[in-house]
Amino acid sequence: MKAVSVFKKDWESELRTRYAINALAMFILVTISVILFSIGSEKISEYLTGGLLWVVIFFSAMSGLSRAFVSEEDRGTTLTLQLIAKPSTIFSGKLIFNLLLVFLMNIAITFLFFILFESFVIKNFALFATAFLFGNIGIAVSSTMIAAIISKASSKGTLYPVLSFPILLPLILTLLELTKFAIDGNSLEESFVEIAVLICYDVIMLSAAYMLFDFIWKE
């Protein structure tokens, strides 16, 4: 499968350069350290800790996921990819790479939050895991699509967060609400509307990405 080949190429390249991994690791460590030093001995609420979790996840994604297509433009391999594979195949390979990166990153962030913040207590872990799963998929799909768009622009570094914020804002707000419900111990049935919104967001973004990517990739 060519999509898997694209993923393997990106993963092997990332293991050699470790650009995204190092950027993500440094950002996560610095951000969480700053939060801990800022809080000091103060007691913060469970809701605030849940909000901080998704803020760190959002900005971590901004620092490490933009390279999916930008690296191809920098290395001059875009034309080669256009010749050897269909646009949908290229997008699938890049999406698999970003999905892996997002899940590794967010599992590490969540693990650190459980260890370092006493107030971060999840009463309904099944609800939080559901939000975490579909939230990460939404972040990966949106980030991959935005990375494809900015790869054609001249100001790549500044354009990525500018485009990402309005697109990811509905997703982040829904995740904040679901995290609050998970902290309160609400059941999956009580959170059905928010979960449905989350799944619909993923489906819409994935459908739009596959429909529009052909035009973006060949521009």
C-alpha positions in Angstrom: 0.0 0.0 0.0 1.5 3.3 -1.1 0.1 5.3 1.8 2.0 3.1 4.2 5.2 3.6 2.1 4.7 7.4 2.4 4.3 7.0 6.2 7.4 4.9 6.4 9.4 7.4 4.4 8.3 10.3 6.7 8.8 8.2 9.9 12.3 7.1 8.9 13.2 10.7 7.9 11.9 11.9 11.3 13.9 9.3 13.1 17.0 10.6 11.3 16.4 14.4 11.8 14.1 14.2 14.9 12.9 17.7 14.0 9.2 17.3 15.1 10.0 14.9 18.0 12.6 17.3 19.5 10.4 20.4 19.0 7.5 18.7 20.6 9.5 17.3 23.5 11.1 20.7 24.3 7.8 22.5 24.0 6.0 20.1 26.3 8.7 20.2 29.0 9.1 23.9 28.9 5.4 24.7 28.9 4.6 22.3 31.8 7.6 23.5 33.7 6.4 27.2 33.3 2.9 26.2 34.5 4.3 24.4 37.5 6.6 27.3 38.5 3.8 29.8 37.9 1.4 27.9 40.1 3.9 27.2 42.9 2.1 26.0 46.0 -1.2 27.4 45.0 -4.2 25.0 44.7 -5.9 25.1 41.3 -9.3 23.6 40.4 -9.9 20.4 38.5 -11.5 22.4 35.7 -8.6 24.7 35.3 -6.2 21.8 35.1 -8.3 20.1 32.4 -8.3 23.4 30.5 -4.6 23.7 30.8 -4.2 20.1 29.4 -5.9 21.0 26.1 -4.1 24.4 25.9 -0.8 22.6 26.1 -1.9 20.0 23.6 -3.1 22.7 21.2 0.1 24.7 21.2 2.2 21.6 21.1 0.4 20.5 17.9 1.2 24.0 16.5 4.9 23.6 17.2 5.4 20.1 15.7 2.8 19.1 13.2 3.3 21.8 10.5 6.2 20.0 8.9 4.1 17.3 7.2 4.2 19.0 3.8 6.6 21.9 4.5 9.5 19.4 4.6 8.6 18.2 1.1 8.7 21.7 -0.2 12.0 22.4 1.6 13.6 19.3 0.2 12.1 19.7 -3.3 10.5 16.3 -3.3 6.9 17.5 -3.9 7.1 17.0 -7.7 8.4 13.4 -7.1 5.5 12.6 -4.8 3.0 14.0 -7.3 4.4 11.7 -10.0 4.5 8.5 -8.1 1.3 8.6 -6.1 -2.3 9.8 -6.1 -3.1 12.9 -4.0 -5.4 10.8 -1.7 -2.5 8.3 -1.1 -0.1 11.1 -0.2 -2.6 12.6 2.2 -3.3 9.2 3.8 0.4 8.6 4.4 0.9 12.0 5.9 -2.2 11.6 8.0 -1.0 8.3 9.4 2.3 9.9 10.4 0.6 12.9 12.1 -1.8 10.5 13.9 1.1 8.6 15.3 2.8 11.8 16.3 -0.3 13.3 17.9 -1.1 10.2 20.0 2.5 9.8 21.2 2.6 13.5 22.1 -0.8 13.7 23.8 -0.3 10.4 25.7 2.9 11.9 27.1 1.3 15.2 28.0 -1.7 13.5 29.7 0.6 11.1 31.6 2.7 14.1 32.9 -0.5 15.9 34.0 -1.7 12.9 36.0 1.7 12.7 37.7 2.4 16.4 38.3 -1.0 17.9 39.0 -2.8 16.5 42.0 -6.0 18.3 41.1 -6.2 16.5 37.7 -8.6 13.7 38.7 -10.8 12.0 36.2 -13.8 10.3 37.7 -15.1 8.8 34.4 -12.1 7.5 32.5 -14.2 5.9 29.7 -15.6 9.3 28.8 -12.2 11.0 28.9 -10.7 8.2 26.8 -13.5 8.6 24.2 -12.9 12.4 24.1 -9.2 11.8 23.9 -9.5 9.3 21.0 -11.8 11.4 18.8 -10.1 14.7 19.8 -6.7 13.4 18.7 -8.1 12.2 15.4 -9.6 15.7 14.8 -6.4 17.4 15.7 -4.4 15.2 13.3 -6.8 15.5 10.4 -7.1 19.3 10.7 -3.4 19.8 11.3 -2.5 17.7 8.2 -4.9 19.6 6.0 -3.6 23.0 7.3 0.0 21.9 6.8 -0.8 21.1 3.1 -2.3 24.6 2.7 0.6 26.5 4.2 3.2 24.5 2.4 2.4 26.5 -0.7 2.6 29.9 1.2 5.7 32.0 1.6 5.2 32.8 5.3 4.8 29.2 6.6 5.8 29.7 10.2 3.3 32.4 11.0 0.4 31.2 8.9 0.1 27.8 10.5 -1.2 29.0 14.0 -3.3 31.7 12.4 -5.2 29.1 10.2 -5.3 26.5 12.9 -6.9 28.5 15.7 -10.4 29.1 14.0 -10.5 25.6 12.6 -9.5 23.8 15.8 -11.5 26.2 18.2 -14.8 24.3 18.0 -12.9 21.0 18.6 -11.0 22.4 21.6 -14.2 23.9 23.1 -16.0 20.5 22.8 -13.0 18.7 24.3 -12.9 21.2 27.2 -16.6 20.5 27.9 -16.1 16.7 27.7 -13.1 16.9 30.0 -15.2 18.8 32.5 -17.9 16.1 32.3 -15.3 13.4 32.8 -14.0 15.2 35.9 -17.5 15.5 37.3 -18.1 11.8 36.6 -20.9 12.2 34.1 -21.9 9.1 32.1 -21.4 8.6 28.4 -25.2 8.9 27.9 -25.2 12.3 29.6 -22.5 13.5 27.3 -24.0 12.1 24.1 -24.5 15.5 22.4 -20.9 16.6 22.9 -19.5 13.2 21.8 -21.8 13.4 18.7 -20.4 16.9 17.9 -16.9 15.5 18.3 -17.5 12.6 15.9 -19.3 14.9 13.4 -16.3 17.3 13.4 -13.9 14.4 12.6 -16.1 13.1 9.8 -16.6 16.6 8.3 -12.9 17.5 8.4 -11.9 14.1 7.0 -14.4 14.3 4.2 -13.4 17.9 3.4 -9.7 17.0 3.5 -10.1 14.2 0.9 -12.3 16.3 -1.3 -10.1 19.4 -1.3 -6.6 17.9 -1.1 -6.4 17.2 -4.8 -6.8 20.9 -5.6 -4.4 22.0 -2.9 -1.7 19.5 -3.7 -1.6 20.3 -7.4 -1.7 24.1 -7.1 
